Amino acid sequence: MKNTIFFAVLLLFVLGCKTQQATQLDNKTESMIKGNWTITAVIFSGSDYFKVTSFELADSNCFVGSTWKFVSNNNKGEMKLNAEECPSFASPITWFINKEGNFVMKILNNEKAKKVNEGYILKVANLTENSFELIDKINVAGQWKDLTYQFEKN
């Protein structure tokens, strides 16, 4: 009898102390982004004076016309750069959107996600059924500036 009570109390304690998931996901926003998208513009107010390398891959202007696929049920996808006079690049990605409205992405470059230690955090903005923006914060001469990627649904 004592053992039964002890195990019942222990079970209640274990279930009551269940840890919360470290990252709360915004599943509604993720499902709105699901699908195939194209970057139609990259906006940076200082672009006449500075060249910005996006995602450590290419000049930010090379991302105009790039295609992106987002699968929301497993948070995978892919991106492809295909602008003329720019390096050609394609890679699978993993991504999610947290409750704070941040888009968190890893470019896998044919590696397993758990082996990729670096990623990118951008802010989701102006989300509609057919368009959205990802805003990256970049440091220019000690000041934080916005670099905005405008997406349109294919």
N, CA, C and O of each residue as an XYZ file, in Angstrom:
616
protein
N       0.818     -1.190      0.000
C       0.000      0.000      0.000
C       0.865      1.258      0.000
O       0.582      2.207     -0.732
N       1.936      1.269      0.834
C       2.827      2.423      0.878
C       3.496      2.642     -0.467
O       3.666      3.782     -0.899
N       3.879      1.547     -1.139
C       4.527      1.660     -2.443
C       3.577      2.265     -3.471
O       3.988      3.080     -4.297
N       2.316      1.870     -3.420
C       1.339      2.388     -4.368
C       1.149      3.888     -4.171
O       1.123      4.640     -5.146
N       1.019      4.321     -2.953
C       0.866      5.751     -2.668
C       2.127      6.504     -3.081
O       2.041      7.583     -3.667
N       3.284      5.947     -2.783
C       4.549      6.581     -3.148
C       4.647      6.764     -4.664
O       5.021      7.841     -5.128
N       4.316      5.720     -5.447
C       4.397      5.814     -6.906
C       3.341      6.762     -7.452
O       3.594      7.450     -8.441
N       2.167      6.818     -6.838
C       1.130      7.759     -7.282
C       1.586      9.205     -7.069
O       1.414     10.049     -7.949
N       2.167      9.487     -5.899
C       2.668     10.833     -5.607
C       3.822     11.168     -6.548
O       3.894     12.283     -7.066
N       4.715     10.221     -6.770
C       5.841     10.436     -7.675
C       5.348     10.723     -9.099
O       5.873     11.612     -9.769
N       4.353      9.982     -9.555
C       3.792     10.181    -10.889
C       3.164     11.568    -11.007
O       3.367     12.255    -12.008
N       2.404     11.984     -9.998
C       1.811     13.323    -10.005
C       2.895     14.406    -10.037
O       2.759     15.407    -10.741
N       3.949     14.202     -9.285
C       5.055     15.156     -9.260
C       5.718     15.264    -10.627
O       5.984     16.368    -11.102
N       5.987     14.133    -11.260
C       6.648     14.126    -12.567
C       5.766     14.788    -13.613
O       6.252     15.599    -14.401
N       4.484     14.459    -13.634
C       3.584     15.061    -14.617
C       3.357     16.538    -14.335
O       3.211     17.328    -15.268
N       3.325     16.918    -13.081
C       3.126     18.313    -12.714
C       4.320     19.184    -13.028
O       4.168     20.391    -13.215
N       5.494     18.607    -13.091
C       6.720     19.371    -13.360
C       7.160     19.261    -14.806
O       8.323     19.515    -15.119
N       6.265     18.894    -15.678
C       6.589     18.753    -17.086
C       7.154     20.069    -17.619
O       6.560     21.127    -17.413
N       8.293     20.008    -18.301
C       8.934     21.221    -18.804
C       8.189     21.733    -20.029
O       7.623     20.971    -20.812
N       8.214     23.063    -20.161
C       7.627     23.684    -21.322
C       8.615     23.610    -22.473
O       9.827     23.564    -22.263
N       8.093     23.599    -23.676
C       8.953     23.622    -24.854
C       9.751     24.921    -24.843
O       9.195     25.983    -24.562
N      11.032     24.852    -25.141
C      11.912     26.020    -25.061
C      11.480     27.119    -26.029
O      11.577     28.299    -25.693
N      11.018     26.766    -27.192
C      10.611     27.750    -28.181
C       9.133     27.575    -28.479
O       8.704     26.525    -28.958
N       8.361     28.607    -28.192
C       6.940     28.595    -28.526
C       6.796     29.020    -29.981
O       7.293     30.078    -30.366
N       6.122     28.210    -30.795
C       5.985     28.486    -32.216
C       4.686     29.216    -32.516
O       3.685     29.043    -31.821
N       4.716     30.028    -33.556
C       3.526     30.705    -34.050
C       3.021     29.918    -35.254
O       3.329     30.253    -36.398
N       2.243     28.869    -34.990
C       1.797     27.969    -36.055
C       0.884     28.656    -37.062
O       0.902     28.308    -38.243
N       0.089     29.623    -36.622
C      -0.809     30.333    -37.542
C      -0.002     31.091    -38.598
O      -0.291     31.004    -39.791
N       1.010     31.832    -38.147
C       1.848     32.578    -39.091
C       2.629     31.625    -39.988
O       2.774     31.873    -41.185
N       3.131     30.538    -39.413
C       3.859     29.554    -40.221
C       2.983     29.007    -41.340
O       3.449     28.860    -42.469
N       1.719     28.704    -41.044
C       0.842     28.146    -42.079
C       0.515     29.183    -43.148
O       0.264     28.820    -44.297
N       0.514     30.474    -42.790
C       0.273     31.516    -43.803
C       1.463     31.655    -44.756
O       1.292     32.037    -45.913
N       2.654     31.349    -44.275
C       3.854     31.474    -45.103
C       4.090     30.215    -45.950
O       4.880     30.237    -46.894
N       3.417     29.146    -45.615
C       3.588     27.892    -46.358
C       3.405     28.134    -47.858
O       2.485     28.837    -48.275
N       4.285     27.546    -48.655
C       4.148     27.629    -50.105
C       5.405     28.115    -50.790
O       6.490     28.136    -50.210
N       5.228     28.506    -52.046
C       6.335     28.959    -52.884
C       6.274     30.476    -53.026
O       5.221     31.048    -53.305
N       7.441     31.124    -52.825
C       7.530     32.570    -52.806
C       8.729     33.043    -53.620
O       9.673     32.290    -53.858
N       8.673     34.302    -54.040
C       9.781     34.943    -54.741
C      10.068     36.276    -54.063
O       9.147     37.014    -53.714
N      11.346     36.578    -53.880
C      11.713     37.901    -53.370
C      11.637     38.881    -54.539
O      12.334     38.725    -55.542
N      10.778     39.892    -54.394
C      10.574     40.864    -55.467
C      11.395     42.131    -55.271
O      11.628     42.871    -56.227
N      11.832     42.389    -54.047
C      12.645     43.580    -53.799
C      13.438     43.396    -52.514
O      13.005     42.711    -51.588
N      14.598     44.018    -52.479
C      15.412     44.106    -51.266
C      15.635     45.592    -51.034
O      16.205     46.287    -51.874
N      15.175     46.068    -49.880
C      15.200     47.502    -49.607
C      16.157     47.793    -48.458
O      16.037     47.248    -47.361
N      17.114     48.676    -48.752
C      18.062     49.141    -47.741
C      18.345     50.602    -48.033
O      18.820     50.938    -49.117
N      18.064     51.459    -47.094
C      18.162     52.904    -47.334
C      19.567     53.361    -47.709
O      19.706     54.377    -48.389
N      20.602     52.656    -47.297
C      21.971     53.064    -47.612
C      22.573     52.308    -48.771
O      23.796     52.296    -48.917
N      21.756     51.670    -49.611
C      22.284     50.790    -50.659
C      23.109     51.521    -51.706
O      23.886     50.889    -52.421
N      22.959     52.849    -51.815
C      23.776     53.581    -52.777
C      25.222     53.692    -52.307
O      26.127     53.902    -53.115
N      25.437     53.550    -51.001
C      26.765     53.761    -50.434
C      27.429     52.486    -49.933
O      28.656     52.401    -49.874
N      26.619     51.494    -49.573
C      27.149     50.268    -48.986
C      26.661     49.048    -49.755
O      25.521     48.992    -50.216
N      27.551     48.078    -49.879
C      27.139     46.771    -50.393
C      26.888     45.887    -49.191
O      27.698     45.833    -48.266
N      25.766     45.197    -49.208
C      25.405     44.323    -48.101
C      25.410     42.890    -48.604
O      24.763     42.572    -49.602
N      26.137     42.031    -47.914
C      26.140     40.608    -48.239
C      25.071     39.942    -47.389
O      25.150     39.940    -46.160
N      24.076     39.382    -48.051
C      22.970     38.740    -47.341
C      23.281     37.279    -47.051
O      23.746     36.539    -47.918
N      23.018     36.887    -45.826
C      23.173     35.505    -45.376
C      24.558     34.940    -45.677
O      24.722     33.732    -45.849
N      25.547     35.820    -45.739
C      26.934     35.439    -46.012
C      27.082     34.679    -47.333
O      27.974     33.845    -47.489
N      26.180     34.987    -48.290
C      26.179     34.273    -49.568
C      26.508     35.167    -50.761
O      27.380     34.846    -51.568
N      25.802     36.287    -50.862
C      25.934     37.129    -52.047
C      25.415     38.526    -51.720
O      24.786     38.752    -50.687
N      25.699     39.458    -52.637
C      25.177     40.809    -52.502
C      23.656     40.750    -52.345
O      22.996     39.929    -52.982
N      23.109     41.611    -51.504
C      21.667     41.572    -51.227
C      20.833     41.727    -52.496
O      19.731     41.184    -52.572
N      21.332     42.454    -53.489
C      20.581     42.613    -54.741
C      20.464     41.308    -55.514
O      19.560     41.160    -56.336
N      21.361     40.362    -55.266
C      21.295     39.057    -55.928
C      20.096     38.241    -55.455
O      19.732     37.249    -56.086
N      19.486     38.650    -54.355
C      18.336     37.918    -53.830
C      17.030     38.298    -54.517
O      16.032     37.593    -54.369
N      17.019     39.402    -55.269
C      15.825     39.769    -56.025
C      15.617     38.708    -57.107
O      16.510     38.450    -57.914
N      14.448     38.107    -57.115
C      14.144     37.026    -58.053
C      14.418     35.644    -57.496
O      14.085     34.647    -58.136
N      15.019     35.561    -56.313
C      15.284     34.240    -55.730
C      13.957     33.587    -55.326
O      12.990     34.261    -54.972
N      13.948     32.267    -55.392
C      12.737     31.518    -55.071
C      12.920     30.780    -53.755
O      14.000     30.274    -53.449
N      11.841     30.731    -52.984
C      11.855     30.141    -51.653
C      10.646     29.234    -51.512
O       9.550     29.557    -51.970
N      10.860     28.112    -50.881
C       9.765     27.177    -50.583
C       9.751     26.957    -49.078
O      10.773     26.624    -48.479
N       8.573     27.147    -48.467
C       8.405     26.955    -47.034
C       7.356     25.870    -46.805
O       6.222     25.992    -47.267
N       7.734     24.809    -46.090
C       6.817     23.732    -45.720
C       6.582     23.870    -44.226
O       7.508     23.711    -43.431
N       5.335     24.169    -43.838
C       5.079     24.500    -42.434
C       4.903     23.280    -41.534
O       5.122     23.385    -40.327
N       4.517     22.130    -42.077
C       4.277     20.986    -41.187
C       5.562     20.340    -40.675
O       5.535     19.623    -39.674
N       6.694     20.586    -41.353
C       7.962     20.053    -40.845
C       9.055     21.119    -40.771
O      10.210     20.812    -40.478
N       8.683     22.373    -41.038
C       9.601     23.515    -40.945
C      10.865     23.321    -41.780
O      11.971     23.641    -41.345
N      10.679     22.801    -42.965
C      11.777     22.659    -43.918
C      11.449     23.473    -45.149
O      10.359     24.034    -45.258
N      12.360     23.537    -46.050
C      12.141     24.260    -47.290
C      13.406     24.326    -48.099
O      14.345     23.559    -47.886
N      13.419     25.259    -49.037
C      14.619     25.448    -49.846
C      14.625     26.867    -50.399
O      13.590     27.526    -50.502
N      15.809     27.306    -50.747
C      15.997     28.621    -51.355
C      16.912     28.478    -52.563
O      17.804     27.631    -52.577
N      16.684     29.325    -53.595
C      17.513     29.294    -54.798
C      17.774     30.712    -55.267
O      16.849     31.499    -55.472
N      19.054     31.023    -55.433
C      19.449     32.281    -56.057
C      19.626     32.017    -57.537
O      20.283     31.051    -57.926
N      19.042     32.875    -58.368
C      19.130     32.629    -59.801
C      19.253     33.913    -60.619
O      18.957     33.906    -61.814
N      19.682     35.009    -60.002
C      19.824     36.278    -60.716
C      21.063     36.231    -61.621
O      22.090     35.648    -61.274
N      20.930     36.859    -62.781
C      22.073     36.938    -63.695
C      23.180     37.759    -63.057
O      22.914     38.644    -62.243
N      24.407     37.471    -63.421
C      25.591     38.164    -62.915
C      25.761     38.009    -61.405
O      26.444     38.812    -60.770
N      25.148     36.989    -60.836
C      25.273     36.689    -59.412
C      25.610     35.212    -59.274
O      25.312     34.418    -60.167
N      26.225     34.843    -58.171
C      26.512     33.422    -57.988
C      25.222     32.614    -57.897
O      24.246     33.030    -57.273
N      25.247     31.463    -58.527
C      24.117     30.537    -58.446
C      24.239     29.766    -57.129
O      25.323     29.312    -56.763
N      23.127     29.627    -56.434
C      23.165     28.938    -55.153
C      21.797     28.340    -54.878
O      20.770     28.961    -55.153
N      21.789     27.124    -54.330
C      20.548     26.473    -53.896
C      20.870     25.655    -52.655
O      21.932     25.040    -52.561
N      19.939     25.654    -51.702
C      20.169     24.909    -50.474
C      18.854     24.615    -49.778
O      17.922     25.417    -49.823
N      18.785     23.457    -49.134
C      17.645     23.236    -48.229
C      17.807     24.136    -47.002
O      18.918     24.531    -46.649
N      16.690     24.447    -46.368
C      16.697     25.270    -45.156
C      15.785     24.630    -44.110
O      14.911     23.827    -44.438
N      16.001     24.993    -42.869
C      15.018     24.742    -41.818
C      14.635     26.106    -41.282
O      15.442     27.036    -41.295
N      13.401     26.226    -40.808
C      12.907     27.519    -40.365
C      11.749     27.337    -39.402
O      11.108     26.286    -39.370
N      11.492     28.370    -38.620
C      10.279     28.441    -37.814
C      10.034     29.894    -37.452
O      10.920     30.739    -37.583
N       8.827     30.174    -36.999
C       8.479     31.508    -36.524
C       8.073     31.372    -35.074
O       7.175     30.599    -34.739
N       8.746     32.137    -34.205
C       8.430     32.049    -32.784
C       7.324     33.043    -32.415
O       6.911     33.860    -33.238
N       6.860     32.964    -31.186
C       5.747     33.800    -30.726
C       6.075     35.290    -30.740
O       5.162     36.115    -30.732
N       7.352     35.650    -30.761
C       7.749     37.056    -30.811
C       7.716     37.606    -32.239
O       8.017     38.780    -32.454
N       7.354     36.771    -33.213
C       7.293     37.201    -34.606
C       8.624     37.151    -35.314
O       8.812     37.808    -36.338
N       9.553     36.378    -34.778
C      10.863     36.234    -35.410
C      10.898     35.003    -36.304
O      10.447     33.920    -35.930
N      11.440     35.203    -37.480
C      11.667     34.125    -38.440
C      13.085     33.622    -38.190
O      14.050     34.370    -38.353
N      13.212     32.373    -37.799
C      14.508     31.791    -37.452
C      14.848     30.754    -38.528
O      14.070     29.832    -38.771
N      16.010     30.906    -39.169
C      16.349     30.061    -40.311
C      17.798     29.584    -40.241
O      18.697     30.304    -39.808
N      17.985     28.339    -40.685
C      19.321     27.793    -40.915
C      19.416     27.419    -42.390
O      18.507     26.798    -42.942
N      20.507     27.796    -43.015
C      20.808     27.356    -44.384
C      21.643     26.101    -44.242
O      22.751     26.144    -43.707
N      21.117     24.981    -44.718
C      21.742     23.690    -44.445
C      22.888     23.348    -45.376
O      23.813     22.643    -44.971
N      22.857     23.824    -46.603
C      23.933     23.549    -47.560
C      24.310     22.065    -47.559
O      25.486     21.704    -47.511
N      23.291     21.227    -47.614
C      23.404     19.762    -47.666
C      24.010     19.146    -46.409
O      24.588     18.061    -46.475
N      23.890     19.812    -45.278
C      24.275     19.260    -43.979
C      22.998     18.926    -43.211
O      21.918     19.397    -43.567
N      23.115     18.131    -42.180
C      21.983     17.890    -41.291
C      21.815     19.112    -40.394
O      22.798     19.732    -39.987
N      20.558     19.456    -40.087
C      20.274     20.668    -39.309
C      21.006     20.683    -37.978
O      21.468     21.738    -37.544
N      21.120     19.532    -37.321
C      21.779     19.511    -36.011
C      23.280     19.772    -36.105
O      23.917     20.076    -35.096
N      23.855     19.657    -37.312
C      25.281     19.931    -37.487
C      25.554     21.388    -37.865
O      26.703     21.831    -37.853
N      24.497     22.131    -38.200
C      24.654     23.544    -38.551
C      24.434     24.364    -37.287
O      23.338     24.366    -36.725
N      25.472     25.057    -36.842
C      25.426     25.776    -35.572
C      25.034     27.242    -35.713
O      24.762     27.897    -34.707
N      24.999     27.768    -36.916
C      24.691     29.171    -37.111
C      23.423     29.324    -37.923
O      23.093     28.484    -38.761
N      22.720     30.410    -37.661
C      21.499     30.686    -38.392
C      21.220     32.170    -38.405
O      22.088     32.982    -38.082
N      20.008     32.518    -38.779
C      19.634     33.914    -38.952
C      18.269     34.152    -38.316
O      17.388     33.294    -38.360
N      18.114     35.329    -37.725
C      16.853     35.715    -37.107
C      16.412     37.018    -37.761
O      17.121     38.023    -37.713
N      15.231     36.988    -38.372
C      14.667     38.156    -39.029
C      13.258     38.387    -38.490
O      12.638     37.462    -37.966
N      12.758     39.588    -38.613
C      11.423     39.929    -38.137
C      10.421     39.777    -39.286
O      10.671     40.243    -40.398
N       9.284     39.122    -39.011
C       8.205     38.998    -39.997
C       7.342     40.254    -39.915
O       6.976     40.691    -38.824
N       7.018     40.834    -41.079
C       6.203     42.052    -41.097
C       5.254     42.035    -42.292
O       5.497     41.353    -43.288
N       4.178     42.791    -42.173
C       3.226     43.033    -43.268
C       2.769     41.748    -43.956
O       2.745     41.670    -45.184
N       2.410     40.753    -43.166
C       2.005     39.453    -43.696
C       0.567     39.511    -44.206
O      -0.354     39.856    -43.465
N       0.390     39.168    -45.479
C      -0.935     39.010    -46.074
C      -0.965     37.644    -46.737
O      -0.006     36.877    -46.653
N      -2.071     37.352    -47.392
C      -2.204     36.065    -48.079
C      -1.206     35.917    -49.221
O      -0.776     34.807    -49.533
N      -0.832     37.054    -49.856
C       0.017     37.001    -51.043
C       1.375     37.667    -50.901
O       2.150     37.686    -51.856
N       1.681     38.215    -49.729
C       2.978     38.869    -49.571
C       3.354     38.952    -48.095
O       2.503     38.868    -47.209
N       4.634     39.117    -47.863
C       5.146     39.386    -46.524
C       6.556     39.935    -46.654
O       7.152     39.916    -47.731
N       7.075     40.424    -45.540
C       8.431     40.948    -45.513
C       9.212     40.286    -44.394
O       8.663     39.957    -43.342
N      10.491     40.096    -44.634
C      11.430     39.703    -43.594
C      12.401     40.855    -43.432
O      12.983     41.333    -44.406
N      12.574     41.301    -42.182
C      13.422     42.452    -41.911
C      14.626     41.996    -41.094
O      14.497     41.434    -40.006
N      15.792     42.258    -41.658
C      17.045     41.933    -40.999
C      17.630     43.220    -40.436
O      17.528     44.275    -41.062
N      18.232     43.142    -39.277
C      18.927     44.285    -38.670
C      20.408     44.132    -38.975
O      21.007     43.105    -38.656
N      21.009     45.161    -39.598
C      22.431     45.114    -39.901
C      23.116     46.322    -39.279
O      22.523     47.393    -39.152
N      24.363     46.135    -38.899
C      25.136     47.185    -38.271
C      25.936     47.917    -39.339
O      26.788     47.330    -40.006
N      25.649     49.210    -39.490
C      26.355     50.038    -40.459
C      27.008     51.185    -39.687
O      26.326     52.076    -39.183
N      28.319     51.149    -39.605
C      29.085     52.191    -38.917
C      28.561     52.442    -37.501
O      28.453     53.587    -37.063
N      28.240     51.364    -36.798
C      27.800     51.478    -35.419
C      26.329     51.780    -35.224
O      25.875     51.925    -34.089
N      25.566     51.878    -36.319
C      24.128     52.121    -36.228
C      23.377     50.947    -36.827
O      23.793     50.386    -37.840
N      22.260     50.573    -36.194
C      21.444     49.462    -36.680
C      20.466     49.973    -37.729
O      19.719     50.921    -37.490
N      20.482     49.329    -38.898
C      19.612     49.692    -40.021
C      18.809     48.469    -40.443
O      19.225     47.334    -40.214
N      17.653     48.711    -41.063
C      16.799     47.628    -41.559
C      17.143     47.279    -42.998
O      17.336     48.159    -43.837
N      17.215     45.988    -43.269
C      17.332     45.450    -44.618
C      16.074     44.606    -44.818
O      15.886     43.601    -44.133
N      15.219     45.006    -45.748
C      13.904     44.384    -45.905
C      13.851     43.556    -47.186
O      14.175     44.035    -48.272
N      13.434     42.305    -47.029
C      13.208     41.403    -48.157
C      11.701     41.313    -48.368
O      10.976     40.898    -47.464
N      11.217     41.700    -49.557
C       9.793     41.642    -49.858
C       9.504     40.369    -50.650
O      10.087     40.134    -51.708
N       8.592     39.552    -50.120
C       8.210     38.277    -50.735
C       6.818     38.393    -51.360
O       5.927     39.042    -50.813
N       6.653     37.755    -52.508
C       5.329     37.609    -53.123
C       5.100     36.140    -53.415
O       6.009     35.423    -53.832
N       3.863     35.702    -53.187
C       3.503     34.296    -53.391
C       3.456     33.982    -54.872
O       2.976     34.788    -55.669
N       3.957     32.806    -55.242
C       3.924     32.362    -56.648
C       2.567     31.790    -56.995
O       2.347     31.365    -58.129
